[in-house]
Amino acid sequence: MIKITQNKSGCTGCGSCRSVCPMRCISMEQDSEGFLYPIIDDKKCVKCHKCEKSCPSIVQGAVRKPLRTYAAKNPNKEIRYQSSSGGIFSLLAEQVISEGGVVFGVRFNDVWEVVHRHAETVEELSEFRGSKYVQSIVGDTYLQARGFLEEGRKVLYSGTPCQIAGLKAFLGKDYENFLTVDFVCHGVPSPLVWKKCLKEIISSLPSPPHTHNAHNEINANIFSILNIRFRDKIHGWNPILVFSILLTTENLMDIQRIINIKFRNKKNGWKHYDFTVASDDNTILLAQDSNRNSFMRGFLRDLYLRPSCHNCPARSLKSGSDITIGDYWGIGNVLPEFDDDKGVSLVMVNTEKGSKAYGLLDKEDRETTYADALVGNPSIEKSALPHKNRVLFFERLHKEPMTALIDKLVNDPMRAKLMESTSVLLSRLWLLGFAKRLLGKRRAKK
């Protein structure tokens, strides 16, 4: 039987245990940090131990190296612009749908929670594009994916490495018509932190015209929204309750105005992305550089990642995925002629099935070495270290305004900020390893 102790670093929140339980006695409920954890109804549990056998932290895969490594781009410039990196996921997804298949990806729901859903048309894929730096709610998608597979339909399931590892453990066998794609994962931030930040973002937006009429219209819809959400126990009752209370009538009114949130808008280039919020008339209501946006700063400084992210059980391609994608950071030093600052995907083909799927794509690519890719993407093999103020942050989570708290706790002294910025720049230019070796030699001489 799965038991969550005070040390929660062994649970990734993938929900595989909940999906595999034959008695349906496991629910996923939110803790004080905003992450979902399995809770077992002991009275219904029959001690079958299926939950333990499907846990990616208990049953870990083998460390792997990719069969082939590529820098790649989608030739469709508009899709590449909408994507965080080079738009290769869209090509894979379009290929599966063209064969009558189903694609599982991550999108926003009506209140901007990050959720897993499935798509059966090319038009639906647009909502899966772009990084969403929040841990997604898997819900019943493992069960749905198995249903499609057993019907004989081709299925592509994309997610974090731990979600893919959990899904494969849940299925318990391979399917010829099944393709898994994960991505280079830095770590997943707390959904509750995202909700609190979103509430403050919404409250800061300029008021829309015709406020009175919009206010009355929203009042008529509030109770139906709360009624639906309160009864959705897939996610646990508490997180939805918290979000509903946090959002006032005015906030809900502004939520309906928002049609697009991008964590990485590439208007100013792939390497200098902005966090943006757009309204229903496609007007940008908020645009902030990632170094100025409080939520992105806290995420990039590892202030509120899930505890398991600091000791990830699916690093080093242990997820068992067929293909791993990400940003090819450092491409300017590996293949400078291939870098146009509009996004280049790192593609690691991990299995023969993945190689076959990748080979069908109409793409622009160049093969590189895994070592070159690893320099700019150390998260492939290394877990993020927790921020020194992580414990303090969650102690104050419900006591202080969110953005002010983040800014206060990640504002390091100038020297530390300069060193961090320099480290990020060198890493993206493929020079970090060289700088560290040079510094090590100088220290040794002293």
VENSULHU-V520905 format. One line per field, one symbol per residue. phi: phi as a letter, one per 20 degrees, with the letter a starting at -180 (. if undefined). psi: psi as a letter, one per 30 degrees, with the letter a starting at -180 (. if undefined). burial: # if it has 16 or more other C-alpha atoms within 10 Angstrom, else .. A space follows every 10 residues. Layout:
BEGIN
phi=???
psi=???
burial=???
END
This chain:
BEGIN
phi=.fceefeefe demfnffffe ffelddddce efeneecfcd egfefdlemf fffdefeede fefccffbcc dbceffffff ffefcdmfgf ffffffffen ecddbdbeef dmeecebdcc cffffgfefn fcebffefle ffffffffff fnefcdddrf gfffffffff fmbecfeccd cdcfdfqdff fffgffffgf fffefffffl gfffffffgf dgffffffff eeefenffff ffffffefgf ffffffffdb ccfbeegeof ecfdeccdef emefebbcgg edffffffff emfcffgffe bfedflmffn ffcdcreefn ffeecgfeed mdoceecded cffffffffe eecdbcecef ffffgecffg ddefefffdf ffgffdgedc gfffffffed ffggffffff ffffffffem dfffffffff ffffff
psi=kkkjaejgff kfgfgeeeef jffhgkljkk affgkklkkk jfffkghfge eefgkfeejk lkklklelkl klkkfjeeee eflecggeee eeeeeeefgg akkkaklkaf ggljlkllkg leeffeffkk kjikkljebg feeeeeeeef fgkkkkkkal eeeeeeeeee efllkfgkkk kaljkflklk eeeeeeeeee eefflkkllh eeeeeeeeef feeeeeeeef gigefkeeee eeeeeejlee eeeeeffkfk kkfikgegle fhllklkkaf ggkjfkjkkf ffkeeeeeef ghehlkefff ikfglhgffg lekklakikg fffeieffjg ggkkkkjjjf leeeeeeeff kjlklkkale eeeeefiffe fklkkkkfge eeefegegfl keeeeeeefg illeeeeeee eeeeeeefgg feeeeeeeee eeeee.
burial=.#......## ########## #...###### ..######## ....#....# #######..# #....#.### #####...## ########## #######... ########.. ########## #...#.#### #########. ###.##.##. ..######## ########## #.....#### ########## ########## .#........ ...#...#.. ........## ....###### ..##..#.## #####..#.# ######...# #.#######. .....##### #.######## ########## ########## ########## ##.#...##. .######### #.###.##.. ..#.#..#.# .######### #.##.##..# ..##..#... .##.###.## .......... ..#..##### ##........ ......
END
